Amino acid sequence: MDFKVCAVLPAAGCGQRMGTNTPKQFSYLLGRPLISYCLESFERVPWISDIVVTVSPEGIESMQDIVSRFNHKRVTLVAGASVRHRSIYNGVKALNKVSPEVVIVHDAVRPFVDEDTLREVSLAAWEYGSSGAVRPLVSTVIATDLDGFLDHSLDRSKYRSSEMPQAFCYDILCEAYQKATDYDFDYGTECLHLVNKYTAARTRLIEGPEHLWKVTYKKDMFALEGLLKEHENSVGVFCCDPGGFERLYQDCCNSSVYEGLYCGRHPKRTDGNKQFCVYNNLRLCQVLFLPLRCSATETAQLKPRRNTGLCS
């Protein structure tokens, strides 16, 4: 990135809809709290320089323990508030000392966010001032009258569900919050709405992948656990020519292997050359590197490496 990008992860909610005593961001799945998975997703992105997590005052100690125990980096903890917008604004103000040019806002209970989506919203925010991921509506939205009867329904094809991540030019998001009213702070939840209401910025909407869903109810935790177990049992196989095998293997071994890896075409190549780069992506997977042409002895020496992953 040619501009400085930071992130704010609001994590001060009490998880009332989850129906548990423990806030959902601190609930454990496969030996790790939910928020830790989200932090890993951001730590895999080298061009995000600072990650601010807003936590309720009573949750600060628990969050400090998570950061220490799971060795999270680039993380700053800031006291949140009882409502979403005030928590986010606390995080935004805390970034003032590092002077970011773009800030990403993402829910701490949306653990699956990939670098491509983060890059897309950041670049769009840099160009237009504001950007956010959206998804097609699953259900039709209807309106009722005062007596509880159907009044009208919306054309689902014309509307989108606002998701996360969202990204903003830092000055524009600050302007929106500085102009917001107490009513906006106490009853609003949508950052894109504040920017649209109080600034001249245009918001570019990015069609996001389906895995951006938010953990809200207890059933979502069960679904997430199933996905994580699926990753844990997966094995990726990657083939390359003998000349590139050793280099690729070493690149993977030097790139935070425990976090997982995948390969994609080199982002700067436009000539169709099959040159690949290694990116961090999944956790708890195995990968088998297989040269296209190798001797029987070399093949016998290839073994899956635990805690790595590969996907196309």
Beta strands, then each sheet from edge to edge (+ up, - down):
strand 1: 5-10
strand 2: 28-29
strand 3: 32-33
strand 4: 48-55
strand 5: 75-79
strand 6: 102-105
strand 7: 129-136
strand 8: 142-144
strand 9: 150-153
strand 10: 160-169
strand 11: 202-207
strand 12: 235-240
strand 13: 261-265
strand 14: 276-280
strand 15: 286-291
sheet 1: 5+ 4+ 1+ 6+ 10- 7+ 11+
sheet 2: 2+ 3-
sheet 3: 8+ 9-
sheet 4: 12+ 15+
sheet 5: 13+ 14-
end
